[in-house]
Amino acid sequence: MSEHTYKIVEVVGSSPTSIEEAIGNAVGDASKTIRNIRWFEVVETRGHIEEGRVAHYQVTLKLGFTLEA
């Protein structure tokens, strides 16, 4: 494996359906403007509650991407 240098950004994804979909939404949207995303780390998970039920999920991610030479 070759050596890599990574930059890290933090993003928040959301979904009314699931934590997994919130992660997917964050990665998908970030990949539209950030090239070479290689990994993610879930930093925080939270949600919005309405009438005693989970109405929305929010997931804060750190995304790591390789820098271009």
Distance bins in CASP14 RR format, pairs under 12 A and 6 or more apart:
PFRMAT RR
TARGET T0000
AUTHOR 0000-0000-0000
RMODE 2
METHOD distances of the structure
MODEL  1
1 38 0 0 0 0 0 1 0 0 0 0 0
2 66 0 0 0 0 1 0 0 0 0 0 0
2 69 0 0 0 0 0 1 0 0 0 0 0
3 66 0 0 0 0 0 1 0 0 0 0 0
3 67 0 0 0 0 0 1 0 0 0 0 0
3 69 0 0 0 0 0 1 0 0 0 0 0
4 36 0 0 0 0 1 0 0 0 0 0 0
4 38 1 0 0 1 0 0 0 0 0 0 0
4 39 0 0 0 0 0 1 0 0 0 0 0
4 64 0 0 0 0 1 0 0 0 0 0 0
4 65 0 0 0 0 1 0 0 0 0 0 0
4 66 1 0 1 0 0 0 0 0 0 0 0
4 67 0 0 0 0 1 0 0 0 0 0 0
4 68 0 0 0 0 0 1 0 0 0 0 0
4 69 0 0 0 0 0 1 0 0 0 0 0
5 36 0 0 0 0 0 1 0 0 0 0 0
5 38 0 0 0 0 0 1 0 0 0 0 0
5 64 0 0 0 0 0 1 0 0 0 0 0
5 65 0 0 0 0 0 1 0 0 0 0 0
5 66 1 0 0 1 0 0 0 0 0 0 0
5 67 1 0 1 0 0 0 0 0 0 0 0
5 68 0 0 0 0 0 1 0 0 0 0 0
5 69 0 0 0 0 1 0 0 0 0 0 0
6 34 0 0 0 0 0 1 0 0 0 0 0
6 36 0 0 0 0 1 0 0 0 0 0 0
6 37 0 0 0 0 1 0 0 0 0 0 0
6 38 1 0 0 1 0 0 0 0 0 0 0
6 39 0 0 0 0 1 0 0 0 0 0 0
6 40 0 0 0 0 0 1 0 0 0 0 0
6 41 0 0 0 0 0 1 0 0 0 0 0
6 62 0 0 0 0 0 1 0 0 0 0 0
6 63 0 0 0 0 1 0 0 0 0 0 0
6 64 1 0 1 0 0 0 0 0 0 0 0
6 65 1 0 0 1 0 0 0 0 0 0 0
6 66 1 0 1 0 0 0 0 0 0 0 0
6 67 1 0 0 1 0 0 0 0 0 0 0
6 68 0 0 0 0 0 1 0 0 0 0 0
7 34 0 0 0 0 1 0 0 0 0 0 0
7 35 0 0 0 0 0 1 0 0 0 0 0
7 36 0 0 0 0 1 0 0 0 0 0 0
7 37 0 0 0 0 0 1 0 0 0 0 0
7 38 0 0 0 0 0 1 0 0 0 0 0
7 39 0 0 0 0 0 1 0 0 0 0 0
7 62 0 0 0 0 0 1 0 0 0 0 0
7 63 0 0 0 0 1 0 0 0 0 0 0
7 64 1 0 0 1 0 0 0 0 0 0 0
7 65 1 0 1 0 0 0 0 0 0 0 0
7 66 0 0 0 0 1 0 0 0 0 0 0
7 67 1 0 1 0 0 0 0 0 0 0 0
7 68 0 0 0 0 0 1 0 0 0 0 0
8 30 0 0 0 0 0 1 0 0 0 0 0
8 34 0 0 0 0 0 1 0 0 0 0 0
8 37 0 0 0 0 0 1 0 0 0 0 0
8 38 0 0 0 0 0 1 0 0 0 0 0
8 39 0 0 0 0 1 0 0 0 0 0 0
8 40 0 0 0 0 1 0 0 0 0 0 0
8 41 0 0 0 0 1 0 0 0 0 0 0
8 43 0 0 0 0 0 1 0 0 0 0 0
8 61 0 0 0 0 0 1 0 0 0 0 0
8 62 1 0 1 0 0 0 0 0 0 0 0
8 63 1 0 0 1 0 0 0 0 0 0 0
8 64 1 0 1 0 0 0 0 0 0 0 0
8 65 0 0 0 0 1 0 0 0 0 0 0
8 66 0 0 0 0 0 1 0 0 0 0 0
8 67 0 0 0 0 0 1 0 0 0 0 0
9 26 0 0 0 0 0 1 0 0 0 0 0
9 27 0 0 0 0 0 1 0 0 0 0 0
9 29 0 0 0 0 0 1 0 0 0 0 0
9 30 1 0 0 1 0 0 0 0 0 0 0
9 31 0 0 0 0 0 1 0 0 0 0 0
9 33 0 0 0 0 0 1 0 0 0 0 0
9 34 1 0 0 1 0 0 0 0 0 0 0
9 36 0 0 0 0 0 1 0 0 0 0 0
9 37 0 0 0 0 1 0 0 0 0 0 0
9 39 0 0 0 0 0 1 0 0 0 0 0
9 40 0 0 0 0 0 1 0 0 0 0 0
9 41 0 0 0 0 0 1 0 0 0 0 0
9 43 0 0 0 0 0 1 0 0 0 0 0
9 60 0 0 0 0 0 1 0 0 0 0 0
9 61 0 0 0 0 1 0 0 0 0 0 0
9 62 1 0 0 1 0 0 0 0 0 0 0
9 63 1 0 1 0 0 0 0 0 0 0 0
9 64 1 0 0 1 0 0 0 0 0 0 0
9 65 1 0 0 1 0 0 0 0 0 0 0
10 26 0 0 0 0 1 0 0 0 0 0 0
10 30 0 0 0 0 0 1 0 0 0 0 0
10 34 0 0 0 0 0 1 0 0 0 0 0
10 40 0 0 0 0 0 1 0 0 0 0 0
10 41 0 0 0 0 1 0 0 0 0 0 0
10 42 0 0 0 0 0 1 0 0 0 0 0
10 43 1 0 0 1 0 0 0 0 0 0 0
10 44 0 0 0 0 1 0 0 0 0 0 0
10 59 0 0 0 0 0 1 0 0 0 0 0
10 60 1 0 0 1 0 0 0 0 0 0 0
10 61 1 0 0 1 0 0 0 0 0 0 0
10 62 1 0 1 0 0 0 0 0 0 0 0
10 63 1 0 0 1 0 0 0 0 0 0 0
10 64 0 0 0 0 0 1 0 0 0 0 0
11 22 0 0 0 0 0 1 0 0 0 0 0
11 23 0 0 0 0 0 1 0 0 0 0 0
11 24 0 0 0 0 0 1 0 0 0 0 0
11 25 0 0 0 0 1 0 0 0 0 0 0
11 26 1 0 1 0 0 0 0 0 0 0 0
11 27 0 0 0 0 1 0 0 0 0 0 0
11 28 0 0 0 0 1 0 0 0 0 0 0
11 29 1 0 0 1 0 0 0 0 0 0 0
11 30 1 0 1 0 0 0 0 0 0 0 0
11 31 0 0 0 0 0 1 0 0 0 0 0
11 32 0 0 0 0 0 1 0 0 0 0 0
11 33 0 0 0 0 0 1 0 0 0 0 0
11 34 0 0 0 0 1 0 0 0 0 0 0
11 37 0 0 0 0 0 1 0 0 0 0 0
11 40 0 0 0 0 1 0 0 0 0 0 0
11 41 0 0 0 0 0 1 0 0 0 0 0
11 42 0 0 0 0 0 1 0 0 0 0 0
11 43 0 0 0 0 1 0 0 0 0 0 0
11 44 0 0 0 0 0 1 0 0 0 0 0
11 58 0 0 0 0 0 1 0 0 0 0 0
11 59 0 0 0 0 1 0 0 0 0 0 0
11 60 1 0 0 1 0 0 0 0 0 0 0
11 61 1 0 1 0 0 0 0 0 0 0 0
11 62 0 0 0 0 1 0 0 0 0 0 0
11 63 1 0 0 1 0 0 0 0 0 0 0
11 64 0 0 0 0 0 1 0 0 0 0 0
11 65 0 0 0 0 0 1 0 0 0 0 0
12 22 0 0 0 0 1 0 0 0 0 0 0
12 23 0 0 0 0 0 1 0 0 0 0 0
12 25 0 0 0 0 1 0 0 0 0 0 0
12 26 1 0 0 1 0 0 0 0 0 0 0
12 27 0 0 0 0 0 1 0 0 0 0 0
12 29 0 0 0 0 0 1 0 0 0 0 0
12 30 0 0 0 0 0 1 0 0 0 0 0
12 42 0 0 0 0 0 1 0 0 0 0 0
12 43 0 0 0 0 1 0 0 0 0 0 0
12 44 0 0 0 0 1 0 0 0 0 0 0
12 45 0 0 0 0 0 1 0 0 0 0 0
12 46 0 0 0 0 1 0 0 0 0 0 0
12 47 0 0 0 0 0 1 0 0 0 0 0
12 56 0 0 0 0 0 1 0 0 0 0 0
12 57 0 0 0 0 0 1 0 0 0 0 0
12 58 1 0 1 0 0 0 0 0 0 0 0
12 59 1 0 0 1 0 0 0 0 0 0 0
12 60 1 0 1 0 0 0 0 0 0 0 0
12 61 1 0 0 1 0 0 0 0 0 0 0
12 62 0 0 0 0 0 1 0 0 0 0 0
12 63 0 0 0 0 0 1 0 0 0 0 0
13 19 0 0 0 0 1 0 0 0 0 0 0
13 20 0 0 0 0 0 1 0 0 0 0 0
13 21 0 0 0 0 1 0 0 0 0 0 0
13 22 1 0 1 0 0 0 0 0 0 0 0
13 23 1 0 0 1 0 0 0 0 0 0 0
13 24 1 0 0 1 0 0 0 0 0 0 0
13 25 1 0 1 0 0 0 0 0 0 0 0
13 26 1 1 0 0 0 0 0 0 0 0 0
13 27 0 0 0 0 1 0 0 0 0 0 0
13 28 0 0 0 0 1 0 0 0 0 0 0
13 29 1 0 0 1 0 0 0 0 0 0 0
13 30 0 0 0 0 1 0 0 0 0 0 0
13 40 0 0 0 0 0 1 0 0 0 0 0
13 42 0 0 0 0 0 1 0 0 0 0 0
13 43 0 0 0 0 0 1 0 0 0 0 0
13 44 0 0 0 0 0 1 0 0 0 0 0
13 45 0 0 0 0 0 1 0 0 0 0 0
13 46 0 0 0 0 0 1 0 0 0 0 0
13 47 0 0 0 0 0 1 0 0 0 0 0
13 56 0 0 0 0 0 1 0 0 0 0 0
13 57 0 0 0 0 1 0 0 0 0 0 0
13 58 1 0 0 1 0 0 0 0 0 0 0
13 59 1 0 1 0 0 0 0 0 0 0 0
13 60 1 0 0 1 0 0 0 0 0 0 0
13 61 1 0 0 1 0 0 0 0 0 0 0
13 63 0 0 0 0 0 1 0 0 0 0 0
14 21 0 0 0 0 1 0 0 0 0 0 0
14 22 1 0 1 0 0 0 0 0 0 0 0
14 23 0 0 0 0 0 1 0 0 0 0 0
14 24 0 0 0 0 0 1 0 0 0 0 0
14 25 1 0 0 1 0 0 0 0 0 0 0
14 26 0 0 0 0 1 0 0 0 0 0 0
14 29 0 0 0 0 0 1 0 0 0 0 0
14 45 0 0 0 0 0 1 0 0 0 0 0
14 46 0 0 0 0 1 0 0 0 0 0 0
14 47 0 0 0 0 1 0 0 0 0 0 0
14 48 0 0 0 0 1 0 0 0 0 0 0
14 55 0 0 0 0 0 1 0 0 0 0 0
14 56 1 0 0 1 0 0 0 0 0 0 0
14 57 1 0 0 1 0 0 0 0 0 0 0
14 58 1 0 1 0 0 0 0 0 0 0 0
14 59 1 0 0 1 0 0 0 0 0 0 0
14 60 0 0 0 0 0 1 0 0 0 0 0
14 61 0 0 0 0 0 1 0 0 0 0 0
15 21 1 1 0 0 0 0 0 0 0 0 0
15 22 1 0 1 0 0 0 0 0 0 0 0
15 23 0 0 0 0 1 0 0 0 0 0 0
15 24 0 0 0 0 1 0 0 0 0 0 0
15 25 1 0 1 0 0 0 0 0 0 0 0
15 26 0 0 0 0 1 0 0 0 0 0 0
15 28 0 0 0 0 0 1 0 0 0 0 0
15 29 0 0 0 0 0 1 0 0 0 0 0
15 45 0 0 0 0 0 1 0 0 0 0 0
15 47 0 0 0 0 0 1 0 0 0 0 0
15 48 0 0 0 0 0 1 0 0 0 0 0
15 54 0 0 0 0 0 1 0 0 0 0 0
15 55 0 0 0 0 0 1 0 0 0 0 0
15 56 1 0 0 1 0 0 0 0 0 0 0
15 57 1 0 1 0 0 0 0 0 0 0 0
15 58 0 0 0 0 1 0 0 0 0 0 0
15 59 0 0 0 0 1 0 0 0 0 0 0
16 22 0 0 0 0 1 0 0 0 0 0 0
16 25 0 0 0 0 0 1 0 0 0 0 0
16 47 0 0 0 0 0 1 0 0 0 0 0
16 48 0 0 0 0 1 0 0 0 0 0 0
16 50 0 0 0 0 0 1 0 0 0 0 0
16 53 0 0 0 0 0 1 0 0 0 0 0
16 54 0 0 0 0 1 0 0 0 0 0 0
16 55 1 0 0 1 0 0 0 0 0 0 0
16 56 1 0 1 0 0 0 0 0 0 0 0
16 57 1 0 0 1 0 0 0 0 0 0 0
16 58 0 0 0 0 0 1 0 0 0 0 0
17 23 0 0 0 0 0 1 0 0 0 0 0
17 24 0 0 0 0 0 1 0 0 0 0 0
17 25 0 0 0 0 1 0 0 0 0 0 0
17 54 0 0 0 0 0 1 0 0 0 0 0
17 55 0 0 0 0 0 1 0 0 0 0 0
17 56 0 0 0 0 1 0 0 0 0 0 0
17 57 1 0 0 1 0 0 0 0 0 0 0
18 24 0 0 0 0 1 0 0 0 0 0 0
18 25 0 0 0 0 0 1 0 0 0 0 0
18 45 0 0 0 0 0 1 0 0 0 0 0
18 47 0 0 0 0 0 1 0 0 0 0 0
18 54 0 0 0 0 1 0 0 0 0 0 0
18 56 0 0 0 0 0 1 0 0 0 0 0
18 57 1 0 0 1 0 0 0 0 0 0 0
18 58 0 0 0 0 0 1 0 0 0 0 0
18 59 0 0 0 0 1 0 0 0 0 0 0
19 25 0 0 0 0 0 1 0 0 0 0 0
19 26 0 0 0 0 0 1 0 0 0 0 0
19 42 0 0 0 0 1 0 0 0 0 0 0
19 44 0 0 0 0 0 1 0 0 0 0 0
19 45 1 0 0 1 0 0 0 0 0 0 0
19 46 0 0 0 0 0 1 0 0 0 0 0
19 47 0 0 0 0 1 0 0 0 0 0 0
19 54 0 0 0 0 1 0 0 0 0 0 0
19 56 0 0 0 0 0 1 0 0 0 0 0
19 57 1 0 1 0 0 0 0 0 0 0 0
19 58 0 0 0 0 1 0 0 0 0 0 0
19 59 1 0 1 0 0 0 0 0 0 0 0
19 60 0 0 0 0 0 1 0 0 0 0 0
19 61 0 0 0 0 0 1 0 0 0 0 0
20 26 0 0 0 0 0 1 0 0 0 0 0
20 27 0 0 0 0 0 1 0 0 0 0 0
20 42 0 0 0 0 0 1 0 0 0 0 0
20 45 0 0 0 0 0 1 0 0 0 0 0
20 57 0 0 0 0 1 0 0 0 0 0 0
20 59 0 0 0 0 1 0 0 0 0 0 0
21 27 0 0 0 0 0 1 0 0 0 0 0
21 28 0 0 0 0 0 1 0 0 0 0 0
21 56 0 0 0 0 0 1 0 0 0 0 0
21 57 1 0 0 1 0 0 0 0 0 0 0
21 58 0 0 0 0 0 1 0 0 0 0 0
21 59 0 0 0 0 1 0 0 0 0 0 0
22 28 0 0 0 0 0 1 0 0 0 0 0
22 29 0 0 0 0 0 1 0 0 0 0 0
22 40 0 0 0 0 0 1 0 0 0 0 0
22 42 0 0 0 0 1 0 0 0 0 0 0
22 44 0 0 0 0 0 1 0 0 0 0 0
22 45 0 0 0 0 1 0 0 0 0 0 0
22 46 0 0 0 0 0 1 0 0 0 0 0
22 47 0 0 0 0 1 0 0 0 0 0 0
22 48 0 0 0 0 0 1 0 0 0 0 0
22 54 0 0 0 0 0 1 0 0 0 0 0
22 56 0 0 0 0 1 0 0 0 0 0 0
22 57 1 0 1 0 0 0 0 0 0 0 0
22 58 1 0 0 1 0 0 0 0 0 0 0
22 59 1 0 1 0 0 0 0 0 0 0 0
22 60 0 0 0 0 1 0 0 0 0 0 0
22 61 0 0 0 0 1 0 0 0 0 0 0
23 29 0 0 0 0 0 1 0 0 0 0 0
23 30 0 0 0 0 0 1 0 0 0 0 0
23 40 1 0 0 1 0 0 0 0 0 0 0
23 41 0 0 0 0 0 1 0 0 0 0 0
23 42 1 0 0 1 0 0 0 0 0 0 0
23 43 0 0 0 0 0 1 0 0 0 0 0
23 44 0 0 0 0 0 1 0 0 0 0 0
23 45 0 0 0 0 1 0 0 0 0 0 0
23 57 0 0 0 0 1 0 0 0 0 0 0
23 58 0 0 0 0 0 1 0 0 0 0 0
23 59 1 0 1 0 0 0 0 0 0 0 0
23 60 0 0 0 0 0 1 0 0 0 0 0
23 61 1 0 0 1 0 0 0 0 0 0 0
23 62 0 0 0 0 0 1 0 0 0 0 0
23 63 0 0 0 0 0 1 0 0 0 0 0
24 30 0 0 0 0 1 0 0 0 0 0 0
24 31 0 0 0 0 1 0 0 0 0 0 0
24 37 0 0 0 0 0 1 0 0 0 0 0
24 40 0 0 0 0 1 0 0 0 0 0 0
24 42 0 0 0 0 0 1 0 0 0 0 0
24 57 0 0 0 0 0 1 0 0 0 0 0
24 59 0 0 0 0 1 0 0 0 0 0 0
24 61 0 0 0 0 1 0 0 0 0 0 0
24 63 0 0 0 0 0 1 0 0 0 0 0
25 31 0 0 0 0 0 1 0 0 0 0 0
25 32 0 0 0 0 0 1 0 0 0 0 0
25 56 0 0 0 0 0 1 0 0 0 0 0
25 57 0 0 0 0 1 0 0 0 0 0 0
25 58 0 0 0 0 0 1 0 0 0 0 0
25 59 0 0 0 0 1 0 0 0 0 0 0
25 61 0 0 0 0 0 1 0 0 0 0 0
26 32 0 0 0 0 0 1 0 0 0 0 0
26 34 0 0 0 0 0 1 0 0 0 0 0
26 37 0 0 0 0 0 1 0 0 0 0 0
26 40 1 0 0 1 0 0 0 0 0 0 0
26 41 0 0 0 0 0 1 0 0 0 0 0
26 42 0 0 0 0 1 0 0 0 0 0 0
26 43 0 0 0 0 0 1 0 0 0 0 0
26 44 0 0 0 0 0 1 0 0 0 0 0
26 45 0 0 0 0 0 1 0 0 0 0 0
26 57 0 0 0 0 0 1 0 0 0 0 0
26 58 0 0 0 0 1 0 0 0 0 0 0
26 59 1 0 0 1 0 0 0 0 0 0 0
26 60 0 0 0 0 1 0 0 0 0 0 0
26 61 1 0 1 0 0 0 0 0 0 0 0
26 62 0 0 0 0 0 1 0 0 0 0 0
26 63 1 0 0 1 0 0 0 0 0 0 0
27 34 0 0 0 0 1 0 0 0 0 0 0
27 37 1 0 0 1 0 0 0 0 0 0 0
27 38 0 0 0 0 0 1 0 0 0 0 0
27 39 0 0 0 0 0 1 0 0 0 0 0
27 40 1 0 0 1 0 0 0 0 0 0 0
27 41 0 0 0 0 0 1 0 0 0 0 0
27 42 0 0 0 0 0 1 0 0 0 0 0
27 59 0 0 0 0 0 1 0 0 0 0 0
27 61 1 0 0 1 0 0 0 0 0 0 0
27 62 0 0 0 0 0 1 0 0 0 0 0
27 63 1 0 0 1 0 0 0 0 0 0 0
27 64 0 0 0 0 0 1 0 0 0 0 0
27 65 0 0 0 0 0 1 0 0 0 0 0
28 34 0 0 0 0 1 0 0 0 0 0 0
28 37 0 0 0 0 1 0 0 0 0 0 0
28 40 0 0 0 0 0 1 0 0 0 0 0
28 61 0 0 0 0 0 1 0 0 0 0 0
28 63 0 0 0 0 0 1 0 0 0 0 0
29 37 0 0 0 0 0 1 0 0 0 0 0
29 61 0 0 0 0 0 1 0 0 0 0 0
29 63 0 0 0 0 0 1 0 0 0 0 0
30 36 0 0 0 0 0 1 0 0 0 0 0
30 37 1 0 0 1 0 0 0 0 0 0 0
30 40 0 0 0 0 1 0 0 0 0 0 0
30 61 0 0 0 0 1 0 0 0 0 0 0
30 62 0 0 0 0 0 1 0 0 0 0 0
30 63 1 0 1 0 0 0 0 0 0 0 0
30 64 0 0 0 0 1 0 0 0 0 0 0
30 65 0 0 0 0 1 0 0 0 0 0 0
31 37 1 0 1 0 0 0 0 0 0 0 0
31 38 0 0 0 0 0 1 0 0 0 0 0
31 40 0 0 0 0 0 1 0 0 0 0 0
31 63 0 0 0 0 1 0 0 0 0 0 0
31 64 0 0 0 0 0 1 0 0 0 0 0
31 65 0 0 0 0 1 0 0 0 0 0 0
33 63 0 0 0 0 0 1 0 0 0 0 0
33 65 0 0 0 0 0 1 0 0 0 0 0
34 40 0 0 0 0 0 1 0 0 0 0 0
34 61 0 0 0 0 0 1 0 0 0 0 0
34 63 1 0 0 1 0 0 0 0 0 0 0
34 64 0 0 0 0 1 0 0 0 0 0 0
34 65 1 0 1 0 0 0 0 0 0 0 0
34 66 0 0 0 0 0 1 0 0 0 0 0
34 67 0 0 0 0 0 1 0 0 0 0 0
34 68 0 0 0 0 0 1 0 0 0 0 0
35 63 0 0 0 0 0 1 0 0 0 0 0
35 64 0 0 0 0 0 1 0 0 0 0 0
35 65 1 0 0 1 0 0 0 0 0 0 0
35 66 0 0 0 0 1 0 0 0 0 0 0
35 67 0 0 0 0 1 0 0 0 0 0 0
35 68 1 0 0 1 0 0 0 0 0 0 0
36 63 0 0 0 0 0 1 0 0 0 0 0
36 64 0 0 0 0 1 0 0 0 0 0 0
36 65 1 0 1 0 0 0 0 0 0 0 0
36 66 1 0 1 0 0 0 0 0 0 0 0
36 67 1 0 0 1 0 0 0 0 0 0 0
36 68 1 0 0 1 0 0 0 0 0 0 0
36 69 0 0 0 0 0 1 0 0 0 0 0
37 61 0 0 0 0 0 1 0 0 0 0 0
37 62 0 0 0 0 0 1 0 0 0 0 0
37 63 1 0 1 0 0 0 0 0 0 0 0
37 64 1 0 0 1 0 0 0 0 0 0 0
37 65 1 0 1 0 0 0 0 0 0 0 0
37 66 0 0 0 0 1 0 0 0 0 0 0
38 62 0 0 0 0 0 1 0 0 0 0 0
38 63 0 0 0 0 1 0 0 0 0 0 0
38 64 1 0 1 0 0 0 0 0 0 0 0
38 65 1 0 0 1 0 0 0 0 0 0 0
38 66 1 0 1 0 0 0 0 0 0 0 0
38 67 0 0 0 0 0 1 0 0 0 0 0
39 61 0 0 0 0 1 0 0 0 0 0 0
39 62 0 0 0 0 1 0 0 0 0 0 0
39 63 1 0 0 1 0 0 0 0 0 0 0
39 64 1 0 1 0 0 0 0 0 0 0 0
39 65 0 0 0 0 1 0 0 0 0 0 0
39 66 0 0 0 0 1 0 0 0 0 0 0
40 59 0 0 0 0 1 0 0 0 0 0 0
40 60 0 0 0 0 0 1 0 0 0 0 0
40 61 1 0 1 0 0 0 0 0 0 0 0
40 62 1 0 0 1 0 0 0 0 0 0 0
40 63 1 0 1 0 0 0 0 0 0 0 0
40 64 1 0 0 1 0 0 0 0 0 0 0
40 65 0 0 0 0 0 1 0 0 0 0 0
41 59 0 0 0 0 0 1 0 0 0 0 0
41 60 0 0 0 0 1 0 0 0 0 0 0
41 61 1 0 0 1 0 0 0 0 0 0 0
41 62 1 0 1 0 0 0 0 0 0 0 0
41 63 0 0 0 0 1 0 0 0 0 0 0
41 64 0 0 0 0 1 0 0 0 0 0 0
42 57 0 0 0 0 0 1 0 0 0 0 0
42 58 0 0 0 0 0 1 0 0 0 0 0
42 59 1 0 1 0 0 0 0 0 0 0 0
42 60 1 0 0 1 0 0 0 0 0 0 0
42 61 1 0 1 0 0 0 0 0 0 0 0
42 62 0 0 0 0 1 0 0 0 0 0 0
42 63 0 0 0 0 0 1 0 0 0 0 0
43 58 0 0 0 0 0 1 0 0 0 0 0
43 59 0 0 0 0 1 0 0 0 0 0 0
43 60 1 0 1 0 0 0 0 0 0 0 0
43 61 1 0 0 1 0 0 0 0 0 0 0
43 62 1 0 1 0 0 0 0 0 0 0 0
43 63 0 0 0 0 0 1 0 0 0 0 0
44 57 0 0 0 0 0 1 0 0 0 0 0
44 58 0 0 0 0 1 0 0 0 0 0 0
44 59 1 0 0 1 0 0 0 0 0 0 0
44 60 1 0 1 0 0 0 0 0 0 0 0
44 61 0 0 0 0 1 0 0 0 0 0 0
44 62 0 0 0 0 0 1 0 0 0 0 0
45 54 0 0 0 0 0 1 0 0 0 0 0
45 56 0 0 0 0 0 1 0 0 0 0 0
45 57 1 0 0 1 0 0 0 0 0 0 0
45 58 1 0 0 1 0 0 0 0 0 0 0
45 59 1 0 1 0 0 0 0 0 0 0 0
45 60 1 0 0 1 0 0 0 0 0 0 0
45 61 0 0 0 0 0 1 0 0 0 0 0
46 54 0 0 0 0 0 1 0 0 0 0 0
46 56 0 0 0 0 1 0 0 0 0 0 0
46 57 1 0 0 1 0 0 0 0 0 0 0
46 58 1 0 1 0 0 0 0 0 0 0 0
46 59 1 0 0 1 0 0 0 0 0 0 0
46 60 1 0 0 1 0 0 0 0 0 0 0
47 53 0 0 0 0 0 1 0 0 0 0 0
47 54 1 0 0 1 0 0 0 0 0 0 0
47 55 1 0 0 1 0 0 0 0 0 0 0
47 56 1 0 1 0 0 0 0 0 0 0 0
47 57 1 0 1 0 0 0 0 0 0 0 0
47 58 1 0 1 0 0 0 0 0 0 0 0
47 59 0 0 0 0 1 0 0 0 0 0 0
47 60 0 0 0 0 0 1 0 0 0 0 0
48 54 1 0 0 1 0 0 0 0 0 0 0
48 55 1 0 1 0 0 0 0 0 0 0 0
48 56 1 1 0 0 0 0 0 0 0 0 0
48 57 0 0 0 0 1 0 0 0 0 0 0
48 58 1 0 0 1 0 0 0 0 0 0 0
49 55 1 0 0 1 0 0 0 0 0 0 0
49 56 0 0 0 0 1 0 0 0 0 0 0
49 57 0 0 0 0 0 1 0 0 0 0 0
49 58 0 0 0 0 0 1 0 0 0 0 0
50 56 0 0 0 0 1 0 0 0 0 0 0
END
